[in-house]
Amino acid sequence: MTNAPFSKFFLFLTVITFPCFSQSENRRPSIKISGYLDLYYAFDFAQPKDHNRVPFAYSYSRHNEPNLNLGFMKGAFETNVFRANLALMAGSYSQFNLAAEPGVLKHILEANVGFKLSKTINIWLDAGIFPSHIGFESAISKDCWNLTRSILADNTPYYESGLKMTMISKNEKWLLSGLLLNGWQRIRPIRSRLIPAFGHQLSFKPTNRITLNSSSYIGNEAPDTSLQMRYFHNFYAQLLLGKKVGFTIGFDIGAQQSTNRSRIYQFWYSPVIIAKYSPTQRFSLAARAEYYRDKYGIIISYSSPKGFQTWSYSLNLDFNLKDNLVWRLEGRQFFSHDQLFQNQKEPSQSNTFICSAIAWSF
């Protein structure tokens, strides 16, 4: 959902773009209907009474109960000059990740339209609600190497709304996007904010086995007419060594003004590494190690003198039962420098859980 200036600008570009393409150049429209169901059961050994797992995890977040993490139906329409996507969802993912959004917006996974701006260059302008340009993990588990999301993925935007201009090179090795956004994981904008948010994505794929990606976000995070700027950058590299072995290395770093218009900035950062091994087409293993440091509680707030400083380790097993059906099992542990967690009413430095899920798509 874009605000009025976004809508007027998008309408203007629509008017000037359509005349650039003659009717003879329009290919037959493509319409695709797809769906996804991700059912899970997670057991947290801390056994929280409210059945909510650690507060910084927004996927697979319910303890000791069979649940739906994400289910959606999506319709996609495309010609050579126009495209549109609409996906409606339900599940604990939408319950926790879109808690700040009002009413029906909590159930929108995607709602966007786009126009091609040139006959000779692959450049598109999209407007609406779309998946985040940040990071290598999405809300759709089957597309990720691990069952649960890393701490850095759970605490950066899964979705965003606004305008996005994307250009892809002729050899399809380079992708460059510039974004004008309503905020940090926000559909409905805060009207009183002084400036909109901005972002970029630059992706390079020299071969089909190497991906290098740089994404950024700049925005005012103050809730009113104050100015409290956030600067954030995500980098990751994905390397595939043949058909069986792959590595993903990521690093997030952010800085935010401590108070209104302050010259003092507070930082947080997170490195992560994932290794994947697929001995057969039906079976794969993935191991992950990561660290998240947020001393000042900008993203993850805990009442601790040292803030949030936590390691996480996980091991993931995947069984592809069919091409569109996968069963996944993961064990994971968090370990903090302080006693940030509760283990059956007792303070603890660690938290351990296991999670099993089955995902089906069509």
N, C-alpha and C positions, 0 to 999 in steps of 0.2 A: 504494500500500500504506500504510494508515494504522496508527498504533500503537493500543494498547488503549484509552486514553481516547477517542480519536476514534471507534473502533468502537462503544463503549458509548453515546456521545452520539448517534451516527447511528441506532442501533437504537431509542433512546428516541424520537427525532423521528419515525421510521417508524411506531411504534405510535400516537403521538398524532395523526399526520397522516391516516392512511387513513380513520378514521371521519368525517372532515370531508366526504367525498365519497360520495355515494350511487352505487349501481351504475348507475342510469339516467343519470348524468352522464358515465360513461366512454365515450369514443368508441372506435371500432374501432381496434385497435393498428396502428401503422405500422411496418413492417420494411423497412430499406434496406441493401443490400449495395453497397459502393463499393470502388474500388481505385485505385492510383496507382503509376506507374513513372517514375523520373527518372534517365536515363542520361546520362553526361557524359564529356568528355575535356578535361583541363586541361594546359596546357604552361607551366611556370614557367621563365623565362629564366635563373634562377640554377642550374637543373638539379641539385637536391638528390639526393645519392646514395641516400638512403633512400626517395626518392619521396614524402616528406611535405613539404607546403608549409609556409608560415610557421606557427609554433605557436599563434598566436592566431586562426587560421581553422579552424572546425570543420565547415564544409560545403564540398563540392567540394575536398577537402583532399589528394587524391592527384595526383601529377605524372606526366605522360607515360604514362598507361595508361587504356584505356577502363574505366569503373567505374560502379557503381550508387550514386548518392548516397542515394536513398531509394525504397524500394518497400514498399507496405503494402496490407493487406486490412482493411476495416473493416465491422463490423456495427453498426447502430443500431436500437434499438427504442424506440418512444414511444407513450404514450397522453396524455390530457389531464392526468394527475396523476403519471405516472411516465416516466422515460427512462433509457436505459442505452446505453453505447458501449464497444466493444472493438475495438482496432486493433493488429495485430501487424506488425512491420516488420523490414527488413533493409537493409544498405547501409553505406557509409562514414560517413554521418551518425550512425547508431546506434553504430558502432564508436568514433567519437571523442567524441561528445557524452555518451554513457552509459558511458564507460570506468570511472567510479567505482562503477557499479552491479553487483551480483553476478548471475552466471548468466543465467537467463531474463529477468530484469528489463531487460536490455539490448535486448530485442526488443519491448518494450511501448511503443507510441506513445500509446495511450489505454486506460484501463480505469476506468470510472466509472459511478455510478448517481446518480439524482436524483429528488427528490419535490417536487411543488408544495405549498406550505404554506398557500395561501389560495384560496378559491373566487372572490373578488372582486379580488384583487391578483395581478399576475403576478410572484410571488416563488418562487424555487426554492432548494433545498438540494441540493448535489452533493457527493459524496465519492469519492475515488479518485485516479487519475492523469489529469491533463488538461493541455491546452496552457497555456503561461504567460499570465498576465494583463498582462505587461509588453511594451510595444513594438508596432510596426506591421508587423514582419516575422516570419513563422512559418517552421517547418521545410519547409513545402510551397511549393516555388519558384513554381509557376504562380500562386499567390495574391499574389506579391510583384512589385513593379515592376522590380527588378533580379534578375539571375540569381544572383549570389552575395549573401550577407548583408553588411550593414554591420558595421564593427568593433564597434559598440555592441550590435548584435543578437547577434553571435557570442559576446559576452562578458557577456550577461545570460541568465537562464533561458529555455530553449526549452520546458521542461515543469516541472511541479510536482505535489506530491501533498499531500493533506489534505482540508480541508473548505472549501467555497465557497458563500456565500449571495448570490444575485443577484436584484435587483429591476429590472424594466423598466417605465417609465411607460406609461400607457394610450395616449398618442400616439406611443410608441416613440422619443421623442427623447432620453430620459435612460436611462442604465444605471448602476447602482450595485452594486458587489460588495464584500464583506468576506471575507477569507480567513484561515484558520488552517492553517499549512503546516509540513511536516517540514524545511524548510530551503531554501537557495538552490540551485535545480536539483538536487533530491534526492528520490528515491523512498523509499529506506530511511532512517529517521531515525537520528540518532546518539543512543543511549539516555542517554548521560551528560550531555547538554546540559541546562542549568538551565531554559531556557524554550523554548517553540516559537516559530516565526516568524509574522509577521503581514503582511498586505498589504491594499491597497484598489485599486479601479479605479472611476473616474468618467468616463463618456463622454457627450458631448452632441453631438447631430446636429440642429441647427436646421433644416437642409434636407438633401436627399439629395446635396448637393454639398459640404457642410462637415462635418468631424468634428474635435472637440476632445477630447483624452484626457489624463487624469492617472492615473498608476499609481505605487504605492509598495511598498516592502519594508522591514521591520524585523526583524532577527534576530540571534541570537548566533552568530558564526562561529568561536568557539574550538572546538578539536577535543575538549576534555575538559570538566571541571567549571569551567573558568575562564569569565570573562565578557568578551567582546570584541565589542561591539555594532556592527552595520552598519546604516546608514540610507541608503536609496536612493530616488530619485524619477526617473521618466520622464515627459516631456511630449511630445506631438506634435500637430500640426495638419495635416489633409489638406484641400486645397482643389481642387475640380474646376471649371475655367473652361470650361464647355460640354462637348462630347463629345470634344474633341481634346486639351486641355491640362490638366495637373494638377500640383500641387506638394505635397510632403510636407516638413515642417520638424520636426525632433526635437531634443531636448536631454536628456541623461542627466547626473545628478550624484549622487555618493555620498560618504559619509564613514564611516570605521571607526576605532574606538579603536586606538591604536598598540600597546598592550599590555593585559594583563589589568587591567580596571577603570580604565584610564587616563583622565585628563581631556584628553589630547591626541588630536585626531582628524586622520586623514590623508585627503585628498580626492582624487577623480578625477572627470573630466567629459568629455563628448563631444557636440559639436553636429554635425548632419547636415542636408543639404538635397538633395532629389531633385526633378528636373523630368522630366515625361513628356509626350511628344507622340505622338499617334496620328492620322496623316493619313487612315488608312483603318481599317476594322474588322479587317483581316488583318495590319496592320503597325504597329509602334510603336517609339519610341526613348525611352530613359531615361538621363539623366546624373546622376551623384551626386558630391558633394564632402563630405568629412567630416574631422574632426580628433579625435584621441583622446589625452588627457593623463592618464597614471597615473604620476606622479613617484615614488611610493613602492612601486610594484609590487604593489599590493593585488590587482588583477585580472589584469594582464598583467605578468609579471616578466621583466626584462632586467637583466643586470649592466652598468649604465650609470649614471654619476653623475647624469644628468638623468632617469633612468627612461625610461618609454615615452612619447614625444611624436611622434606620427606623423600625417601627412596621407594621405588616400587619394582618388583620383579614378578614376571608371570611366564607360564608355559602353556601353550595352546596346541590342541590336537583337532584336526579337521578330517571328517570323512565325507567325501562327496558321494552320497547315496545314488544320486542321479545328476544329470547336467544342471537341473534347476532345484535340487534339494540337497542341503548340506547339514550335517550334524556336527556340533562343535562343543568342546569341553575345555575349560580353562581353570587353572589354579593361580591365585595371585596373592601377594603379600605387600602391605605397606609398612614401612619402618621409619619412624620419626626420631629426631634428636631429643624431643621432649615427649611427655606423656599426653599426647593429643587425643588419643583414642580411648574409648570405653570398652572394656572386655568384661561383660556381665557385671556391670556397675563399678568395676574397679578400673582406675586409670591405667593406661598401657601405652607403651611405645610402638606397638605393632597392631596390625589388623590383617586377618587372613580370611579369604573366602574362596569358594569354588562356584562355578557357574556353568550350566549346560544349556544349549539352545539348539533349536532346529529352525532353519530358514528355508522358505519356499518362495519361488518367484515365477512369474509367467509374463 
